Amino acid sequence: MTVKLRPPEPGPYFVRPALVKKLTTLVETPGRVWISSPGGAGKTALVRNLLTTDPRPLLWYQVDADDHDPANLFFYLAQAASELDVETNRIPLLTPEYLPNLEYFSRTFCRALFASIKQAFVLVFDDLQEGPGESLFGPFLSAATSELPQGSSIIMLSREEPFPLFARDRLNGQLAHLCWDDLRLSAEETRFFIAWSHEESHPPQSDQHAYDLTQGWLAGLLLYLQNAENLDRPHEFSLDQSDLLFDYFAGEIFARLPVESRDLLRLCSLMPTIDITMARELTGQSNTGEMLRELVRKNYFIYRISSKPEVYRFHPLFRQFLLTNAAASLEHRRLSAIREAAARLLVKEGQFESAAELMIEASAWPQLIELISSQAENLLSQGRFQTLLQWLDALPAKLRDKNPRLVYWHGNCLMTTNPTIALVELSQAFDLFDREGDTAGSMLSWSMVVNAIVIVWENLDELDRWIEHFDRLRERHSEYPSPAIESLMVQGICKSLVWRNPSRADLPYWADRLHQLVTTSSDVDFRLLAGSNLVLYHIISGDIAVAQSLVEMLNSDLHSDTVSPMKKLVWLSTRAGLEWVLLDRSGCIATLEAGRTLIEESGVHVLDVRLYAQGVTLGLTTGDLPLVSRLFDEFPKNPIATSLDHAHYALLLAERSLQEGQVTKAVALAETAAKRANDGGNLVIKVMSYSVLVMALFEDGQTGQAEHYLIEGLAISKGMNLFSSNLCLLAAYFALKNGDGETASHRLREGFGMAARQGYLNFIPWRDEIMTRLCQEALAAGIEETYVKRLTSQRQLDTTQPTPNPLTPKEMETLNWVKRGKTTWEIAKIQGISERTVKFHVGNILRKLDANSRTQAVAIALEMGFLDER
């Protein structure tokens, strides 16, 4: 068991019946206790001895400075549970996406931790004042106290008062508080304590003097009793200065110890816990064990936390005194050498955080680099990147920045908190590895750079030069250094090409290779992430049937306890995209609800826009505007994090505005979406924006602009069959409206041909009336009849009936006179209405028939059979 999780062994304890009775009651009910008092008041000894007779399993957590990395708390608590021989595979680690929402994660973690223990237990946090305070332990302890199972207890020890967030719990009796007034010795207890701890008798006035001087402070009384000269000292002291007074009294006693004892204590204080074997090796003193046991017997603020092996821990106040004394009395070079030696011993024992601290204090940079190299991967896999980052930041910048591995790890650590800077550092690492000819390093850093670009989600056009780097690496190195690196590289190139060059000839090859890797891999994280990339590729460019089979194969991985919420949300967003393309309404809504529940439970809001967008798209393409409105209303606050998320959001708003008849607004929003997507280098969102923009411009009467974006969209969408087929169908519809049958037929064959090969049943934008007309034309011309019949069946399009006449009788009468060549003035006179009314009817006719002129309106009405040829 790690030393952080070892409680002190029970030892001789001065029994205080009233205090023990009170604490025993509070530990049982309400079972949540905060004990605060100055250092040296006996909190740890009181609780440890009280729990000696408690039959419940004990989880003891020693808080220290390393707990400023939040992941350490959760990592070590999971280790503590594993020591109880219970199943802990369902206990999650703190992965980076949880950091903005520690409260959510703390509740999830506590539920899993407590459920794994399956019996009542006691959880103790000692020395809470040594940690980061309420910022970390506040959310966790709040979750732990609220989720605490019936019959279990949690005890929190600190020199400080309870966190403010516990104010309500204290008021309603859910959290008990033992303070300094409860722990300080009374005058009578002081007299009993002196008699208990000293065989020789003291005059009563001496006992009173001891109480007056120490005010019931146990540490002060112990130090006082070690120094007979203090009996005559007349002054009292304030506990506000207890640390200074501890140092003063300890200094007087320390000075009277034998030299070898002083040296032993100084050197041992360099280590947070003292293993006898390590202490002997560090100090060179064979009688180390005897000396430490004697100090324990004399209550010299040393606890034994294990007998086999024999391990001790200093009281924090005493250790700080010893460290200060060591720094003042030992020559700097000797102290550094001892720190290095102690660090080596700690590394052997697996106490890496303490070893790193000593290496940093000793400026032992080669040792620290060696430690980083051996532990970096473990720390990152455990979510403890802040610990690794602290070690890396301690290195001199000139030393770190020349070492590609150190730069690589530093970039990895920043991936979540500052991916923009991480991208810069990972690019630097790639250059350094490449210069050294390190193939494995180059490929690893290449993969991480691609990940960073996608995570930043701002400038996907940066992928272009990394695609070139990939080609160059493959030319120089035909073999991969390892299967793991191959998986990362293949996943990275597939991802890059889908977003930036989907028409590249070798993309199908890489997709096939990635498919092989996914189906043979046992790594669930890789399977879901790489599988998401593959499904996206097959939706946009590949084969919908393959995408469906992948989803069926990998859906079970979604329930793995080892997969983080971020990876699950990536999968759910991609799966929902496939479902709306296949018109699987119930499946898409179920996926959306699963994602929303996961977001709520985990507090991870990174992918909100991309998940909700799939549900909004389903609503927009099926005419379910209530669903669209509900989802827009339920978007979490501040869900849009990047310019590309803004582009996607604006695209959806544009299509919604268009369906609501707000054409001018739709044009402006679609233009905004297209510009932002273009600036961010996202071809997928850009071509989707063009599809909506083309429709909006045609409806706004800007046919020239619409045709411009239609042509450009067709060029951009090369290799993206989902969008190419949609744009071809839009082009066919506009050609029909313009009476260009030859172009319409050509575009119908292109559009329906691609859609039939892929199996698409949905597009954005979708209009029933447009697709009905196009399906009628396709069936009449024998174009992809099997697919078109399936599409009309799935979309419930009636192609057997002529398109209904949308014009009112008055509009038909007006159109008949237009057909005969009458002017507005003549029609007004014939119908006995004003010219303004005639213009109103003509405007409605043009809008309803999607015509740009009176002549075109007449031609459309004739073609659709609304007007008689005579």
Helices and strands as residue ranges (DSSP letters): G 3-5, H 17-28, E 32-36, H 43-50, G 51-53, E 58-62, G 65-68, H 70-82, G 96-101, H 102-117, E 122-126, G 128-130, H 134-147, E 153-158, G 164-166, H 167-171, E 176-178, H 180-183, H 187-197, H 204-214, H 218-225, G 228-232, G 239-241, H 242-255, H 259-268, E 274-275, H 276-283, H 288-297, E 302-306, E 311-314, H 316-329, H 332-348, H 352-361, H 365-381, H 385-394, H 397-400, H 404-413, H 419-436, H 439-456, G 460-462, H 463-476, H 483-500, H 507-520, H 524-540, H 544-554, G 555-559, H 565-581, H 585-602, H 608-622, H 625-634, H 643-659, H 663-679, H 683-699, H 703-716, H 721-737, H 741-758, H 768-781, H 785-794, H 809-819, H 824-831, H 835-848, H 854-863
